[in-house]
Amino acid sequence: GGGISCVADVDTLLNAGADKITINSSAIRNPQLISDIANRFGSQVCVVAIDAYQDNGNWECYLNGGRILSGLNLFEWAHQAQERGAGEILFTSMNHDGVKTGFATTALKMLSQNLTIPIIASGGAGTYSHFYDVFANAGVDAALAASIFHFKEIEINLLKDYLVKNGITIRQ
């Protein structure tokens, strides 16, 4: 992900060994790009990332890493991305990102209940229970985190053990 603005960029990345690509701002600016990628390479290649803030109960999508308001509603945009051929949605709650208080479980549950494609949760992981919660209560297909792994606040193998012990099916 990052800097992908046309089908040729995707072709270059796939030829370099990528299995999937992620588009966010470029998809908002040019929604046809989702369809073009899906039609040329298959939906499984196209992950649409969505950065959104919740403000007064509304989830609004942002461009440029959460700096520019797009005017799009999270749920409407996610549905449109799916209809255009996105194979997955990577949703980052900008309200939760980096604060380690848990994922935006309610919004993620709404996405997983209203879409048929996989949902990846991002933003908010800080404890083992946050991962359990997002899988058990939001129905997401995957969850990601960065700093807690980079700084070894949580060991990946211990997290996997915790999830399995608590009934969450994971890929080993």
C-alpha positions as CSV (number, residue, x, y, z in Angstrom):
1,G,0.0,0.0,0.0
2,G,0.9,3.6,-0.3
3,G,1.3,5.5,-3.6
4,I,-0.7,3.1,-5.7
5,S,-2.7,5.2,-8.1
6,C,-3.2,3.1,-11.3
7,V,-3.4,-0.4,-12.5
8,A,0.2,-0.2,-13.8
9,D,1.4,0.3,-10.2
10,V,-0.4,-2.8,-9.2
11,D,1.1,-4.8,-12.0
12,T,4.6,-3.7,-11.0
13,L,4.0,-4.7,-7.4
14,L,2.5,-8.1,-8.3
15,N,5.5,-8.8,-10.6
16,A,7.8,-7.9,-7.7
17,G,6.2,-10.6,-5.6
18,A,3.2,-9.0,-3.8
19,D,0.1,-11.1,-3.4
20,K,-2.2,-8.2,-2.6
21,I,-2.2,-4.4,-2.6
22,T,-4.0,-1.9,-0.5
23,I,-5.5,1.3,-1.8
24,N,-7.1,4.1,0.3
25,S,-6.9,7.7,-0.8
26,S,-6.5,6.8,-4.5
27,A,-9.7,4.7,-4.2
28,I,-11.7,7.6,-2.7
29,R,-10.4,9.9,-5.4
30,N,-11.0,7.4,-8.2
31,P,-13.5,4.7,-7.2
32,Q,-13.2,3.1,-10.7
33,L,-9.7,2.1,-9.7
34,I,-11.2,-0.6,-7.4
35,S,-13.1,-2.1,-10.4
36,D,-10.2,-1.8,-12.7
37,I,-7.9,-3.7,-10.3
38,A,-10.5,-6.4,-9.5
39,N,-11.3,-6.9,-13.2
40,R,-7.6,-7.2,-14.3
41,F,-6.2,-9.2,-11.3
42,G,-9.1,-10.5,-9.3
43,S,-10.9,-9.2,-6.2
44,Q,-8.5,-11.1,-4.0
45,V,-5.7,-8.7,-4.9
46,C,-7.6,-5.5,-4.0
47,V,-7.8,-4.5,-0.4
48,V,-9.5,-1.2,0.3
49,A,-8.2,0.5,3.4
50,I,-10.5,2.9,5.1
51,D,-9.4,5.4,7.7
52,A,-12.3,6.9,9.6
53,Y,-13.0,9.0,12.6
54,Q,-16.2,8.8,14.6
55,D,-17.6,12.3,15.3
56,N,-21.0,12.8,17.0
57,G,-21.9,9.2,16.3
58,N,-21.1,9.4,12.6
59,W,-18.1,7.6,11.0
60,E,-16.5,9.8,8.4
61,C,-13.8,8.6,6.0
62,Y,-10.5,10.5,5.6
63,L,-7.8,10.7,3.0
64,N,-4.0,11.2,3.4
65,G,-3.6,9.2,6.6
66,G,-6.5,10.7,8.4
67,R,-5.8,14.4,7.5
68,I,-8.4,15.3,4.9
69,L,-12.1,14.7,5.3
70,S,-13.6,12.9,2.3
71,G,-17.3,13.5,2.9
72,L,-17.9,9.8,2.7
73,N,-19.6,7.7,5.4
74,L,-17.7,4.6,6.5
75,F,-20.5,2.1,6.0
76,E,-21.7,3.5,2.6
77,W,-18.1,3.7,1.3
78,A,-17.3,0.2,2.5
79,H,-20.4,-1.1,0.7
80,Q,-19.5,0.7,-2.5
81,A,-16.0,-0.6,-2.4
82,Q,-17.3,-4.2,-2.0
83,E,-19.7,-3.6,-4.9
84,R,-16.9,-2.3,-7.1
85,G,-14.9,-5.5,-6.5
86,A,-12.8,-5.0,-3.3
87,G,-11.8,-8.4,-1.9
88,E,-11.3,-7.1,1.6
89,I,-11.8,-4.1,3.8
90,L,-9.0,-2.9,6.1
91,F,-10.8,-0.5,8.6
92,T,-8.7,1.7,10.8
93,S,-10.5,3.6,13.5
94,M,-8.4,6.8,13.7
95,N,-10.1,7.5,17.1
96,H,-8.6,4.2,18.5
97,D,-5.3,4.1,16.5
98,G,-2.3,4.2,18.8
99,V,-4.2,4.6,22.1
100,K,-4.3,0.8,23.0
101,T,-7.8,0.9,24.5
102,G,-9.3,-1.7,22.1
103,F,-10.7,-1.9,18.6
104,A,-13.8,-0.1,17.4
105,T,-15.8,-3.2,18.0
106,T,-19.3,-1.8,17.3
107,A,-18.3,-0.3,14.0
108,L,-16.4,-3.5,13.0
109,K,-19.4,-5.6,13.9
110,M,-21.6,-3.5,11.7
111,L,-19.2,-3.9,8.8
112,S,-18.9,-7.6,9.2
113,Q,-22.7,-8.0,9.4
114,N,-23.4,-5.9,6.3
115,L,-20.6,-7.0,4.0
116,T,-19.8,-10.3,2.5
117,I,-16.0,-9.8,2.1
118,P,-13.4,-10.2,4.8
119,I,-12.9,-7.4,7.3
120,I,-9.5,-6.6,8.9
121,A,-9.6,-4.6,12.1
122,S,-6.9,-2.0,12.8
123,G,-6.4,0.7,15.4
124,G,-6.6,0.2,19.2
125,A,-4.9,-3.1,20.1
126,G,-3.2,-3.0,23.5
127,T,-3.9,-6.2,25.3
128,Y,-4.6,-9.9,24.6
129,S,-8.3,-9.3,25.5
130,H,-8.6,-6.6,22.8
131,F,-7.8,-9.3,20.2
132,Y,-10.2,-11.8,21.7
133,D,-13.0,-9.1,21.9
134,V,-12.7,-8.1,18.2
135,F,-12.8,-11.7,17.0
136,A,-15.5,-12.9,19.4
137,N,-17.7,-9.9,19.4
138,A,-17.1,-8.1,16.1
139,G,-16.8,-11.1,13.7
140,V,-13.8,-9.8,11.9
141,D,-11.6,-12.1,9.8
142,A,-8.3,-10.6,10.9
143,A,-6.8,-8.0,13.2
144,L,-3.6,-6.1,13.0
145,A,-1.4,-4.2,15.3
146,A,2.1,-2.6,15.0
147,S,3.7,-1.0,18.0
148,I,2.7,-3.6,20.6
149,F,4.6,-6.2,18.5
150,H,7.5,-4.0,17.5
151,F,8.2,-3.0,21.1
152,K,7.4,-6.6,22.3
153,E,4.6,-5.5,24.6
154,I,2.8,-8.6,23.3
155,E,4.6,-11.6,21.9
156,I,2.9,-12.9,18.8
157,N,3.3,-16.6,19.8
158,L,1.8,-15.9,23.3
159,L,-1.1,-14.0,21.7
160,K,-1.8,-17.0,19.4
161,D,-1.7,-19.3,22.4
162,Y,-4.1,-17.0,24.3
163,L,-6.6,-16.9,21.4
164,V,-6.6,-20.6,20.8
165,K,-7.1,-21.3,24.6
166,N,-10.1,-18.9,24.4
167,G,-11.7,-20.6,21.5
168,I,-10.6,-18.4,18.6
169,T,-9.5,-20.3,15.5
170,I,-6.3,-19.0,14.1
171,R,-3.9,-19.8,11.3
172,Q,-0.7,-21.3,12.7
